Amino acid sequence: MRNSIKKWVCIALAVLMLASSTAYAAPQQTDERQLYQNDEYIYEVLDNNTITILFYTGEDDIIQVPASIDGIPVKEIGSHAFYETQVKDVTVSEGITFIGSEAFYNCALETLRLPSTLKYAGTGAFRYCKSLRSVLIPPKAKLGDYMFYGCTSLSDVILPSDAQVIKEGMFAYCTSLKSIDFPEHVSQVDSYAFYGSGLTSLEFTNYLNYIGDMAFAQCRDLTSISSTSDAGLRTYVMKDAFKGSGVQFPDEWNSNKLPTVPVTPTAPGYTQTDPTEETTVGTSNDTPQYTTPQAPFEPTPDFTIAPTVCTEPITEAPETQAPVTQAPTESPTIAPTVDSTEPPTIPDSATSDEIITDDSFVTSYGFYIGDAQGFLLYEDECALSARDAIANNKKELLELAWNVRTQGDVNDDNAVNVKDATAIQKYCAGISQSVFIYKNADVNTDGKVNVKDATAVQKSIAGLVKI
């Protein structure tokens, strides 16, 4: 009797396991990673029971990145998740907090809606989305460098109301961007931030205290610079910040052009502080504090994810030694011309005069800064190496997610036959079926179920190929 009960319990468990099989892939525990795939995404369930979307495998061009999948909250969009896909209209659901580096690189993206819950977007997350026209960035979102680099159709941008820094290369080559409203407390515009953009005028607030090298360089249509303060600005401006632009920063506002001896300011709220102390932007009564910068500083970047752009790394020079009377043994590497295909070595200690000859070079992140044609050539070269690496990564993840399956056995009857080919054809035609094992239907492991998979099953049945 006891053995009979055990037998029926085992049968019942087997039935329950069979009944739980759906069109979605079961999680596979491989090297402590739980990977899934449905008909839109490859994704991973993390130890904290949240989901990171790794790749989009769907074919729709209008999508909403879900807030949850099977009841588990989606919190992150991984690096390269939508890399070079044809999505045109994307809504990122509320609850998602993180977008990885180059997540939407070179997409067909035209319309983008970001959630108020967004906390961080990585380096170049929307880089080279040439059709993207407008974007509203929610408050409190921290943005990586080169965020909208090369978005040549971008004309309407609303920055976070609490933004304090415009990050490096954020709007470089945004040629349709004619104007931008800086939030009140923006104090720093980093290097290359608007390089080669279409800006025609600028209005800064009196919190601005630093403009980085080449920040507004090659903005040829730029004709005016103004301040919201009647007293003007007290801003440290790097020498080449406006190189090649239609207008230069006023000398009387540039603390880099003022005498080194203390100057009594006329701006209200000015307080002279020890140059070693950290500059405070704003006070409890919103009266701005001013300090006279003693030397240019290198902005400390927020956490970023390095992009996979080129397979050939950029070599960093050794640490700068103290000045000596002898001439250096090695001269700084000169930037290549536009036709060059070899990224240059850019020493960290080099000044803009040392490395810039024709405004064509590669930044420390591997992003091209130069004329528009050279920019496009460099992007094409880098995309080739990155595209292969990302495709291989997607393939590996799919194989991990599919590591327990029977390819071709779509209806889960322990056989591969004409019924399975028919089931795939019905799926492609949008006909619902009571049993359809998606991971088994993806015969060629490309993340999609289509007529190619049905053909593969038919060839297998005819003995032409093995699956």
C-alpha positions in Angstrom: 0.0 0.0 0.0 2.8 2.4 0.9 4.6 1.7 -2.3 1.4 2.3 -4.2 1.0 5.7 -2.6 4.6 6.6 -3.5 3.9 5.6 -7.1 0.9 7.8 -7.4 2.7 10.8 -5.8 5.5 10.5 -8.4 2.9 10.4 -11.2 1.1 13.4 -9.8 4.4 15.4 -9.6 5.2 14.4 -13.2 1.8 15.6 -14.4 2.2 18.9 -12.5 5.6 19.5 -14.1 4.2 18.8 -17.5 1.3 21.1 -17.0 3.5 23.9 -15.9 5.3 23.8 -19.3 4.4 27.0 -21.3 5.6 28.8 -24.4 8.2 30.5 -22.3 11.6 29.0 -21.5 12.1 27.5 -18.1 14.9 29.0 -16.1 18.2 27.3 -16.5 20.7 27.3 -13.6 24.1 27.6 -15.4 27.1 28.9 -13.5 24.7 30.4 -11.0 22.8 32.4 -13.7 19.1 32.0 -14.2 18.5 32.9 -17.9 15.1 33.0 -19.6 13.7 33.8 -23.0 10.3 34.6 -24.2 9.3 35.8 -27.7 10.6 39.3 -27.0 13.5 39.2 -24.6 16.4 37.2 -23.3 16.5 38.1 -19.6 18.1 37.1 -16.3 16.6 36.8 -12.8 19.0 38.1 -10.3 19.5 36.9 -6.7 17.3 39.8 -5.4 14.4 38.5 -7.5 14.5 41.3 -10.0 15.0 41.0 -13.8 17.6 42.5 -16.1 16.7 42.5 -19.7 19.8 41.3 -21.7 18.6 41.4 -25.3 15.5 42.3 -27.3 14.7 39.6 -29.8 11.3 40.7 -30.9 10.4 42.3 -34.3 7.9 45.1 -33.3 9.0 48.7 -33.8 6.6 50.1 -31.2 7.3 48.6 -27.8 6.9 49.1 -24.1 9.7 47.6 -22.0 7.6 45.8 -19.3 7.5 46.7 -15.7 7.5 43.0 -14.8 7.7 39.5 -16.5 5.7 36.7 -14.9 5.2 38.8 -11.8 8.9 39.5 -11.3 9.8 43.2 -11.5 12.1 44.4 -14.2 14.6 46.9 -12.8 17.4 47.1 -15.4 18.0 47.2 -19.2 21.4 45.7 -19.8 24.2 47.1 -21.9 23.6 46.7 -25.7 20.1 45.2 -25.0 18.6 47.0 -28.1 21.8 47.4 -30.0 21.1 48.3 -33.7 17.5 47.1 -33.5 14.7 48.6 -35.5 12.6 49.8 -32.6 11.2 53.3 -33.4 8.9 54.1 -30.5 10.0 53.0 -27.0 8.3 53.5 -23.6 10.4 52.4 -20.6 8.0 51.4 -17.9 7.8 52.9 -14.5 9.9 51.0 -11.9 12.9 50.5 -14.2 15.9 52.3 -12.6 18.9 51.5 -14.8 19.8 51.6 -18.5 23.2 50.1 -19.4 25.9 51.5 -21.7 25.0 51.7 -25.4 21.7 50.0 -24.7 20.0 51.6 -27.7 23.1 52.3 -29.8 22.3 53.0 -33.4 18.6 52.2 -33.1 15.9 53.4 -35.5 14.5 55.2 -32.4 12.3 58.2 -33.1 10.3 58.6 -29.9 11.5 57.8 -26.3 9.7 58.0 -23.0 11.7 57.5 -19.9 10.3 56.7 -16.4 10.4 58.9 -13.4 12.0 56.0 -11.6 15.2 56.1 -13.8 18.3 56.6 -11.6 21.1 56.0 -14.0 21.8 55.6 -17.8 25.2 54.5 -18.8 27.8 55.7 -21.3 26.4 56.3 -24.8 23.0 54.7 -23.9 21.3 56.4 -26.9 24.4 57.1 -28.9 24.0 57.4 -32.7 20.2 57.2 -32.6 20.1 59.4 -35.7 16.3 59.6 -35.9 15.6 60.5 -32.3 13.9 63.9 -32.2 13.1 64.8 -28.6 13.8 63.5 -25.1 12.6 64.4 -21.6 15.1 63.3 -18.9 13.4 62.8 -15.5 14.7 64.5 -12.3 17.3 62.7 -10.2 18.5 60.7 -13.2 22.3 60.4 -13.4 23.6 60.2 -16.9 26.8 58.7 -18.3 29.1 60.4 -20.8 28.3 60.6 -24.5 24.7 59.9 -23.8 23.2 61.4 -27.1 26.4 61.5 -29.1 25.7 61.6 -32.8 21.9 62.0 -32.4 21.7 64.2 -35.5 17.9 64.7 -35.5 17.7 65.6 -31.8 16.2 69.1 -31.6 14.2 69.2 -28.3 15.8 68.3 -25.0 14.5 68.9 -21.4 17.2 68.3 -18.9 16.5 67.2 -15.3 15.5 70.2 -13.2 18.1 69.2 -10.6 21.0 68.7 -13.1 24.4 70.2 -12.0 26.7 68.7 -14.6 26.5 68.4 -18.4 28.6 65.3 -18.9 31.4 64.7 -21.4 30.3 64.5 -25.0 26.7 64.3 -24.0 25.4 66.2 -27.1 28.4 66.0 -29.4 27.3 66.1 -33.1 23.7 66.8 -32.2 23.5 69.0 -35.3 19.8 69.7 -35.1 20.0 71.0 -31.5 19.7 74.8 -31.9 19.0 75.7 -28.3 18.9 74.2 -24.8 17.6 75.5 -21.5 20.2 74.9 -18.7 18.6 74.2 -15.3 19.4 76.8 -12.7 22.0 74.9 -10.8 24.2 73.7 -13.7 27.7 74.5 -12.5 29.8 72.5 -14.9 29.9 71.7 -18.6 32.4 69.0 -19.3 34.7 68.5 -22.3 33.2 68.0 -25.7 29.7 68.3 -24.2 28.3 70.1 -27.3 31.1 69.6 -29.7 29.9 70.2 -33.3 26.3 70.7 -32.3 23.9 73.1 -34.0 23.5 75.5 -31.1 22.9 79.1 -32.1 22.7 80.8 -28.7 23.5 80.1 -25.0 22.2 81.5 -21.8 24.0 80.4 -18.6 22.9 80.9 -14.9 25.3 82.4 -12.4 26.0 79.0 -10.9 28.2 78.1 -13.8 31.8 77.9 -12.7 33.5 75.6 -15.2 33.5 74.9 -18.9 35.7 72.1 -20.1 38.0 71.7 -23.1 36.3 71.7 -26.5 32.9 71.8 -24.8 31.4 74.1 -27.4 34.1 73.7 -30.1 33.0 73.7 -33.8 29.5 75.1 -32.9 29.8 77.2 -36.1 26.2 78.6 -35.8 26.7 79.8 -32.3 26.3 83.6 -32.3 25.5 84.8 -28.8 26.3 84.0 -25.1 24.3 85.6 -22.3 23.8 85.3 -18.6 20.7 85.3 -16.4 22.6 87.4 -13.9 22.9 91.2 -14.3 26.4 90.9 -12.7 27.6 88.4 -15.4 29.5 85.2 -14.6 32.7 84.1 -12.9 33.5 81.0 -14.8 36.8 79.1 -15.4 36.8 78.4 -19.2 39.4 76.1 -20.8 41.3 77.7 -23.6 39.8 75.7 -26.5 36.3 75.5 -25.1 34.8 77.5 -28.0 37.4 76.7 -30.6 36.0 77.0 -34.1 32.7 78.3 -32.9 30.9 81.4 -34.1 31.5 83.3 -30.9 33.9 83.3 -27.9 33.2 83.4 -24.2 33.5 87.0 -22.9 36.8 87.7 -21.3 35.3 89.7 -18.4 33.4 86.6 -17.3 36.3 84.2 -17.7 38.3 83.8 -14.5 40.9 82.0 -16.6 41.6 85.4 -18.3 41.5 87.5 -15.1 44.6 88.6 -13.1 45.8 86.0 -10.6 45.8 88.6 -7.8 42.6 88.7 -5.8 39.8 90.8 -7.4 37.0 92.3 -5.5 33.9 91.0 -7.2 30.7 93.0 -7.7 28.4 90.0 -8.0 26.0 89.6 -5.0 26.6 86.7 -2.7 30.3 86.4 -3.5 32.5 85.0 -0.8 36.3 84.4 -1.2 37.2 80.9 0.0 40.4 79.0 0.5 41.3 77.5 -2.9 41.9 74.1 -1.3 38.3 74.1 0.0 35.5 72.5 -2.1 33.4 75.0 -3.9 29.8 75.1 -2.7 27.1 75.7 -5.3 24.1 77.4 -3.7 23.2 78.1 -0.1 20.2 77.5 2.1 18.6 80.7 1.0 19.5 80.0 -2.7 22.0 82.8 -2.9 24.9 81.5 -5.1 28.4 81.3 -3.7 31.3 82.2 -5.9 34.9 81.2 -5.7 37.8 82.0 -8.0 39.2 78.7 -9.4 42.9 78.5 -8.9 43.5 75.9 -11.6 41.5 73.8 -14.1 40.2 70.6 -12.5 39.3 67.3 -13.9 35.7 66.5 -13.2 35.1 63.2 -11.4 32.8 61.1 -13.6 29.9 59.2 -12.1 29.9 55.4 -12.3 29.9 54.5 -16.0 30.1 51.2 -17.9 32.8 51.3 -20.5 31.4 50.8 -24.0 32.4 48.0 -26.3 33.2 50.2 -29.3 36.5 49.1 -30.8 38.6 46.0 -30.3 41.8 48.0 -30.4 42.3 49.7 -27.0 43.6 53.2 -26.5 46.9 53.2 -24.8 47.3 55.3 -21.7 50.6 57.1 -21.1 52.5 56.6 -17.8 52.0 59.0 -15.0 53.4 62.5 -15.5 56.8 63.1 -13.9 58.0 66.3 -12.3 59.4 68.9 -14.8 63.0 68.4 -15.7 65.5 70.5 -17.6 66.1 67.9 -20.2 63.8 67.4 -23.2 61.4 64.5 -23.0 62.5 61.3 -24.7 59.1 60.9 -26.3 56.9 63.6 -27.9 53.2 63.5 -27.5 51.4 61.4 -30.1 49.9 63.6 -32.8 46.3 63.0 -33.7 45.6 61.3 -37.1 44.0 62.9 -40.0 40.4 62.1 -40.9 41.5 59.3 -43.3 43.5 57.5 -40.7 42.1 54.3 -39.3 44.5 53.9 -36.4 43.2 55.4 -33.1 46.0 57.6 -31.6 47.5 57.3 -28.2 46.4 60.2 -26.1 48.5 60.9 -22.9 46.5 61.9 -19.9 49.0 64.7 -19.2 48.9 66.1 -22.7 47.4 69.6 -23.2 45.0 70.4 -26.1 47.8 72.2 -27.9 49.9 69.0 -27.8 47.3 66.6 -29.1 45.0 68.7 -31.4 46.2 69.6 -34.8 43.2 69.2 -37.0 40.5 68.6 -34.4 40.5 64.8 -35.2 41.2 62.4 -32.4 39.7 59.7 -30.2 38.8 60.4 -26.6 39.7 58.2 -23.6 36.3 56.4 -24.1 37.1 55.6 -27.7 34.7 58.2 -29.2 35.8 60.1 -32.3 36.0 63.9 -32.1 36.7 65.5 -35.5 34.9 66.7 -38.6 31.5 65.1 -39.4 32.8 62.9 -42.3 35.6 61.5 -40.1 33.1 60.8 -37.4 30.9 58.7 -39.6 33.9 56.8 -41.0 35.2 56.0 -37.5 31.7 55.0 -36.3 31.4 52.5 -39.2 34.8 51.0 -38.3 34.0 50.6 -34.7 30.5 49.2 -35.3 31.9 46.3 -37.3 34.0 44.9 -34.4 31.3 45.7 -31.7 28.5 44.1 -33.8 30.3 40.8 -34.0 31.1 40.7 -30.3 27.5 41.5 -29.3 26.1 38.9 -31.7 28.4 36.3 -30.2 27.3 37.3 -26.7 23.7 37.0 -27.6 24.3 33.6 -29.1 26.0 32.4 -26.0 23.3 33.6 -23.7 20.6 31.9 -25.9 22.5 28.7 -25.7 22.7 29.0 -21.9 19.0 29.7 -21.6 18.2 26.8 -24.0 20.7 24.3 -22.4 17.9 21.8 -21.5 15.6 21.3 -24.5 14.6 19.1 -27.4 15.1 21.1 -30.6 12.1 20.7 -32.9 9.8 19.0 -30.5 7.4 22.0 -30.4 4.3 20.1 -29.2 6.2 18.3 -26.5 5.2 14.8 -27.6 8.8 13.4 -27.5 9.1 13.3 -31.3 10.0 15.6 -34.1 7.7 15.2 -37.0 5.4 17.1 -39.4 3.1 18.1 -36.5 6.0 20.3 -35.1 6.6 22.0 -38.5 2.9 22.7 -38.7 2.9 24.1 -35.1 5.6 26.6 -36.0 3.7 27.6 -39.2 0.6 28.2 -37.1 2.6 30.3 -34.6 3.9 32.4 -37.4 0.4 32.9 -38.7 -0.7 34.1 -35.2 -2.9 31.0 -34.5 -3.0 30.1 -30.8 -2.2 26.5 -29.7 -2.7 24.7 -26.4 0.9 23.4 -26.3 3.8 25.3 -27.9 7.3 25.1 -26.4 9.0 28.2 -27.6 12.6 27.2 -26.8 12.2 24.0 -28.8 10.7 25.9 -31.7 13.7 28.2 -32.0 15.6 25.5 -33.9 18.4 27.7 -35.2 18.9 29.4 -31.9 18.6 33.0 -33.2 16.2 34.1 -30.5 13.2 34.1 -32.9 10.6 31.6 -34.2 9.9 32.0 -37.8 9.6 30.1 -41.1 13.3 29.3 -41.0 12.7 27.1 -38.0 9.7 25.3 -39.7 12.0 24.7 -42.8 14.7 23.3 -40.5 12.2 20.8 -39.0 11.0 19.8 -42.4 14.6 19.2 -43.6 15.2 17.2 -40.5 12.2 15.0 -41.1 13.4 14.4 -44.7 16.8 13.4 -43.3 18.6 16.4 -45.0 19.9 17.9 -41.8 20.3 17.1 -38.2 18.9 19.3 -35.4 
